[in-house]
Amino acid sequence: MGITYKDAGVDVTAGYQAVKLMREHVSKTFDENVLKGIGSFGGFYSIAPFKFEEPVLVAGTDGVGTKLKIAFMLDKHDTIGQDCVAMCVNDIACQGAKPLLFLDYIATAKLEPEKIASIVKGVADGCVLAGCALIGGETAEMPGFYTKDEYDIAGFSVGIADKKRIIDGSAIKEGSVLIGVKSSGVHSNGYSLVRRLAIEEKNRLGEYVDELSMTVGEALLRPTHIYSSMMYNIATTLNIQGMAHITGGGFIENIPRMLPEGLAARVRLGSWDMDPIFPLLAKWAGTGVDELYNTFNMGIGLVVAVAGEDCDATCAAIKAGGFEPFVIGDVVKNTGKEVEFI
C-alpha cells in the first residue's frame, strides 16, 4: 500500500470535522446581507442596502503577533480570535467605515478540530461585537512548517463608507481636542517585549497580582477592545475630525498618522486612568513608564480628535457606546516633536 496524504501529516477528515464544529459560531455572525453560507468557494455580501451617494469600500488586514505564545502556554484559545478581528475592524473604522465582512486564515502543524473551533468562536464573537459577518476563511494544516501545538492566525476585513464622510484627519486644526478611549490592557502589540519580561526572564504567567485582580497570564490574554461600532456611530452622527487606533508603535507612531502636516499632539500625562499592567511592565523592564509610550497603548486604545465645542457630546457618545473616554490633550503646531508629553 502506498503513502497517503495522512501519512504525510495532513488529515483531511479532521478538516471536515473542524468545519462542522465551527459552523454554529460562524452562522451567528450572519445578517440579511449575507447571500451564501460557509462552505462555498467564496463568500457573498450585498451592499445594495447601503444607500450612500458615493459608496467606498475600505479594507484592512492584520494578525495577532506573538500574543499567540501566551495563548499556547495557557492553552486558552477562545479569545485570540477577537484580537484578530479587533486589529482589522478598528483600523478601518478610523476612516469612518462600517465593517461589513471578515475572513480569517489559520495555519497549524496539526489540525485539532476542537482547538480550531475554539479559535473560530473567538473570531465569531469579535465579529458579533463589530457588527460584521464572518463569510469565509481558510484552515491550513502544514506539518513540518509550524511547531507542534502552535498556529498562526490572520484576518481581513472590508467596510463601507460614504465618500463625503470619510475621515482622513484633514479637518484637524491647531486647538483640536484629543479624547482617549480606555483600552482593555495591552491589546495585541508589544508582545515580543512582554514575553521577554513576563516569560523569558522569569515565568510570571501564573502569578496573581493584587493590582490586576487576576494572574499575569489572564491580564496579558485579555482580548483587544472592539471599538468599531461605537466609532461608526460617532463618525456618522458627530463632527469627528480624526481617529487613531493605538497599535504597534504606541502613541509615538499612531497619533501622528491622523495629523495634517505641521501639527503635533500635546498629551497630558496623568489625564487618564492607566491600566496597572503598564507600570508593572515598566518595573520588570527596569525603566520608567515614560519609556513605554513608543511600544504600548498605555491604557488608551483609541484617540479621537474633535473641535472643542464637540468634546462633551463626543465623550457622552463614547460612554453610551460602552467605553470610557478621557480628555488627554490637544493639537498644537509641530515644533520638532510629533507627540509632545507634558
Helices and strands as residue ranges (DSSP letters): H 12-27, E 55-63, G 65-67, H 68-74, H 80-93, E 98-108, H 113-130, E 133-141, E 151-162, G 163-165, E 177-182, H 191-195, I 196-200, E 208-209, E 214-215, H 216-220, H 228-237, E 240-245, H 250-254, G 255-258, E 263-267, H 277-285, G 289-292, E 300-306, G 308-310, H 311-320, E 325-333, E 339-341
